[in-house]
Amino acid sequence: MREALDRLELLVVQDMYDSTETAQLADLVLPAAGWGEKDGTFINSERRVALIKRVARAPGEALSDFAIFRLVAQYWGCGAPFDRWTEPARVFEVMRELSRGRPCDFSGIPDYRALDAADGVQWPLSAGDAAAPHERERRLFEDGRFYHADGRARFMFDRPRPLPEPTDAGFPLLLLTGRGSASQWHTGTRTTKSSVLSALSPSELYVELHPEDAASLGVAAGERVVVESRRGAAGAVVVVTAAVQVGVVFMPMHFPDTNRLTLSVFDPHSKQPAYKACAVRVVKAQRA
């Protein structure tokens, strides 16, 4: 990813923080307001369109997404399509119109104020719908009709495929990556900046090995090893545990070095990267 970003003529990053890895590579950083520093709407994972209310002024030159979009469009000479974006309530009206007739239709929400009165409204809610905006919860597809011409559901099947990178004699172990601490989130872009959260999570990268694999490699708990894949290597401390199977090792994804081992392969349907499994070998670290 770093190599790809380095090839760009101009990298513009919009973020609340200028200390993220991507922002550090940027040619231009657009400081953005955070939660509680802007007004507007959002749609959460339960399909609820709700309001954000500003409770504090954004620091320095930080602006809301709404204001940044307008300014970028203006300076690019394409500001006309954003003429109606005079305030968050007007943007909501545009969104409401665009949703009409779509699966996420919420054209039945009367206006911006209704979102506040109902404490958020779930889509779909088309104009003239029998459901009322104040109804708290409505299950999607509860009426048994789905988004197809005949209203029926479609089951999609795909043939199981082997892992894109199976183990072999050179790389005999299967590396699994995942969440290793309840105190860290993803790659720790923000959570590692918290002294409290950092104190509750491991301070250095570790690799979990089954006791049989640890014995065959001649390593013990607490020893330093190097985990190698076809793409890179990462130093780690050994944790011996039967929580992983023989032939499988686990490393937490919160450390950048872990992700340098993984594959650049994507699922053909969801386009999600195959970060979860790849072939590796574990060798003892050389003493300095």
Legacy VTK file of the C-alpha trace (Angstrom):
# vtk DataFile Version 3.0
C-alpha trace
ASCII
DATASET POLYDATA
POINTS 288 float
0.000 0.000 0.000
2.823 2.389 0.851
4.401 1.719 -2.560
1.075 2.382 -4.290
0.591 5.672 -2.435
4.150 6.736 -3.230
3.344 6.433 -6.952
0.529 8.985 -6.742
1.110 12.452 -8.155
-0.894 13.989 -5.315
-2.222 12.337 -2.152
-4.948 14.246 -0.310
-6.107 12.911 3.053
-9.132 14.119 4.981
-8.833 13.096 8.613
-9.267 14.250 12.184
-5.616 13.459 12.921
-2.415 14.278 11.089
-0.528 11.519 12.912
-2.040 8.542 11.061
0.271 6.597 8.750
-1.666 7.683 5.659
-1.757 11.341 6.713
2.012 11.254 7.229
2.396 10.330 3.542
-0.049 12.970 2.296
0.833 15.960 0.145
-2.208 17.753 1.510
-4.145 17.083 4.718
-7.679 18.445 5.056
-8.409 18.666 8.807
-11.886 17.294 9.493
-14.259 17.839 12.400
-15.007 14.845 14.566
-18.096 13.412 16.187
-19.771 16.087 18.305
-18.040 18.869 16.360
-20.499 18.973 13.461
-24.205 18.808 12.625
-25.689 16.389 10.141
-27.076 12.904 9.636
-25.704 9.377 9.621
-27.123 5.924 8.899
-26.070 3.170 11.299
-25.931 -0.600 10.827
-29.565 -1.091 11.828
-30.642 1.172 8.929
-31.487 4.078 11.212
-31.162 7.579 9.793
-30.313 9.776 12.769
-28.921 13.166 13.673
-25.521 14.295 14.848
-25.635 17.451 16.959
-22.618 19.632 17.492
-21.686 20.055 21.140
-18.231 21.610 20.696
-16.423 23.817 18.180
-13.964 21.998 15.924
-10.358 22.926 16.722
-8.117 25.014 14.498
-8.958 24.892 10.791
-10.975 21.663 11.003
-14.239 21.679 9.024
-17.196 19.341 8.706
-17.332 16.864 5.812
-20.239 18.893 4.470
-18.132 22.078 4.299
-15.055 20.299 2.880
-17.069 18.738 0.038
-18.508 22.122 -0.886
-15.136 23.855 -0.873
-13.426 21.134 -2.927
-16.238 21.287 -5.497
-16.042 25.063 -5.616
-12.296 25.172 -6.254
-12.542 22.401 -8.842
-15.054 24.494 -10.756
-17.940 22.070 -10.247
-19.729 23.779 -7.388
-23.101 24.107 -9.156
-24.330 20.593 -8.239
-23.733 21.525 -4.598
-25.668 24.798 -4.646
-28.438 23.241 -2.561
-25.940 22.202 0.121
-26.512 25.365 2.133
-26.953 23.570 5.459
-27.159 19.959 6.752
-30.980 20.013 6.631
-30.911 20.807 2.907
-28.391 18.025 2.272
-30.769 15.619 3.999
-33.534 16.730 1.609
-31.284 15.901 -1.364
-30.465 12.484 0.102
-34.141 11.820 0.775
-35.029 12.550 -2.848
-32.200 10.348 -4.156
-33.386 7.435 -2.011
-36.886 7.430 -3.524
-37.730 4.095 -5.167
-34.540 2.405 -3.981
-34.175 -0.397 -1.415
-32.983 2.221 1.094
-35.954 4.516 0.363
-36.571 6.978 3.207
-38.601 9.505 1.228
-41.385 9.001 3.786
-39.483 10.854 6.504
-41.326 14.175 6.546
-38.336 16.458 7.171
-35.096 16.983 9.055
-36.934 17.836 12.280
-38.750 14.481 12.202
-35.431 12.694 12.720
-34.977 14.511 16.003
-38.569 13.979 17.109
-38.414 10.230 16.412
-34.832 9.842 17.710
-33.884 8.376 14.321
-35.938 6.591 11.662
-35.243 3.244 9.984
-35.341 2.798 6.235
-37.202 1.700 4.172
-39.922 4.281 4.739
-41.423 5.413 1.434
-43.858 8.229 0.990
-47.341 6.930 1.796
-45.933 3.918 3.690
-48.184 2.413 6.334
-45.298 2.488 8.821
-44.909 5.696 10.803
-41.584 7.453 11.435
-41.989 7.091 15.199
-42.054 3.271 15.068
-38.793 2.296 16.764
-38.000 -1.028 15.118
-39.057 -2.610 11.828
-37.515 -5.873 10.673
-36.263 -5.859 7.089
-38.112 -8.336 4.803
-40.641 -9.022 7.554
-43.360 -9.039 4.890
-41.603 -11.872 3.050
-40.860 -9.756 -0.017
-37.326 -9.245 -1.277
-35.696 -6.889 -3.797
-36.469 -8.914 -6.939
-39.211 -8.542 -9.534
-41.117 -11.555 -8.171
-40.472 -10.568 -4.553
-38.789 -13.866 -3.762
-35.399 -14.362 -2.128
-32.370 -15.703 -3.995
-29.863 -18.072 -2.451
-26.380 -17.597 -3.859
-23.985 -20.539 -3.824
-20.306 -20.712 -4.620
-18.028 -23.706 -4.770
-15.650 -23.984 -1.813
-12.132 -23.038 -2.841
-8.844 -23.993 -1.206
-6.770 -21.346 0.517
-4.978 -19.153 -2.028
-1.643 -19.977 -0.399
-1.470 -23.527 1.009
1.354 -24.614 3.281
4.303 -26.539 1.832
7.727 -27.781 2.867
9.213 -24.288 2.769
6.365 -22.605 4.647
4.771 -25.420 6.687
2.623 -23.397 9.105
-0.709 -21.668 8.539
-0.794 -18.137 9.940
-4.133 -16.865 11.188
-4.507 -13.200 12.131
-7.213 -11.523 14.146
-8.054 -9.506 17.184
-5.602 -10.226 19.983
-6.801 -7.815 22.652
-10.120 -6.299 23.668
-8.170 -3.104 24.356
-7.073 -2.511 20.758
-8.997 -1.915 17.542
-7.808 -3.052 14.121
-4.286 -1.731 13.492
-4.381 0.553 16.523
-4.302 3.829 14.596
-5.981 5.602 17.517
-6.229 3.043 20.333
-2.438 2.715 20.639
-2.346 6.429 21.487
-4.264 5.767 24.718
-1.998 5.029 27.681
-4.860 3.245 29.456
-5.653 0.938 26.524
-1.973 0.323 25.837
-1.458 -0.726 29.452
-4.223 -3.317 29.067
-2.797 -4.924 25.914
0.496 -6.624 24.937
3.241 -4.115 24.236
5.052 -6.224 21.629
4.114 -8.559 18.828
3.629 -12.198 19.792
2.934 -15.457 17.996
0.871 -18.284 19.452
2.249 -21.798 18.840
0.802 -25.181 19.744
3.004 -27.056 22.283
3.852 -29.738 19.687
4.988 -27.145 17.149
6.970 -25.270 19.785
8.729 -28.521 20.766
9.554 -29.434 17.154
10.971 -25.948 16.585
12.917 -26.081 19.847
11.456 -22.868 21.227
9.896 -22.068 24.589
7.415 -19.494 25.840
8.948 -16.032 25.995
11.643 -16.721 23.400
12.018 -14.478 20.376
11.419 -15.904 16.913
11.036 -14.604 13.379
7.858 -15.410 11.459
8.543 -15.414 7.718
6.199 -15.474 4.739
6.866 -15.080 1.025
6.332 -11.329 1.438
8.207 -10.387 4.578
9.304 -11.212 8.089
8.305 -10.139 11.579
9.973 -10.620 14.937
7.710 -11.903 17.713
7.666 -13.368 21.211
6.482 -16.973 21.547
3.280 -17.791 23.411
2.788 -21.546 23.776
-0.886 -22.509 23.949
-3.199 -25.346 22.989
-5.732 -22.724 21.886
-4.294 -23.062 18.372
-4.183 -26.317 16.435
-1.055 -28.179 15.448
0.321 -26.601 12.266
-1.439 -23.290 12.929
-0.005 -20.104 14.417
-1.846 -16.940 15.424
-0.683 -13.324 15.454
-2.674 -10.209 16.423
-3.548 -7.789 13.641
-2.943 -4.718 15.830
0.741 -4.615 14.855
1.771 -3.353 11.390
4.417 -6.087 11.048
1.711 -8.770 11.110
0.035 -7.313 8.063
3.292 -7.269 6.109
3.177 -11.059 6.120
-0.294 -11.434 4.637
-1.473 -11.957 1.057
-2.461 -9.355 -1.519
-5.397 -11.499 -2.652
-9.020 -10.382 -2.747
-12.303 -12.256 -2.511
-13.845 -12.259 -6.026
-17.290 -11.261 -4.743
-16.853 -8.969 -1.736
-13.380 -7.711 -2.777
-12.255 -8.098 0.837
-8.516 -8.704 1.233
-7.336 -12.131 2.384
-5.673 -10.937 5.559
-6.733 -13.912 7.653
-4.584 -16.806 6.434
-1.270 -17.426 4.678
1.652 -19.864 4.748
4.590 -19.053 7.039
7.588 -20.579 8.755
8.942 -19.828 12.221
12.654 -19.697 12.939
14.623 -18.807 16.033
15.779 -15.210 16.172
19.494 -14.667 15.843
21.093 -13.468 19.046
22.662 -10.024 18.785
LINES 1 289
288 0 1 2 3 4 5 6 7 8 9 10 11 12 13 14 15 16 17 18 19 20 21 22 23 24 25 26 27 28 29 30 31 32 33 34 35 36 37 38 39 40 41 42 43 44 45 46 47 48 49 50 51 52 53 54 55 56 57 58 59 60 61 62 63 64 65 66 67 68 69 70 71 72 73 74 75 76 77 78 79 80 81 82 83 84 85 86 87 88 89 90 91 92 93 94 95 96 97 98 99 100 101 102 103 104 105 106 107 108 109 110 111 112 113 114 115 116 117 118 119 120 121 122 123 124 125 126 127 128 129 130 131 132 133 134 135 136 137 138 139 140 141 142 143 144 145 146 147 148 149 150 151 152 153 154 155 156 157 158 159 160 161 162 163 164 165 166 167 168 169 170 171 172 173 174 175 176 177 178 179 180 181 182 183 184 185 186 187 188 189 190 191 192 193 194 195 196 197 198 199 200 201 202 203 204 205 206 207 208 209 210 211 212 213 214 215 216 217 218 219 220 221 222 223 224 225 226 227 228 229 230 231 232 233 234 235 236 237 238 239 240 241 242 243 244 245 246 247 248 249 250 251 252 253 254 255 256 257 258 259 260 261 262 263 264 265 266 267 268 269 270 271 272 273 274 275 276 277 278 279 280 281 282 283 284 285 286 287
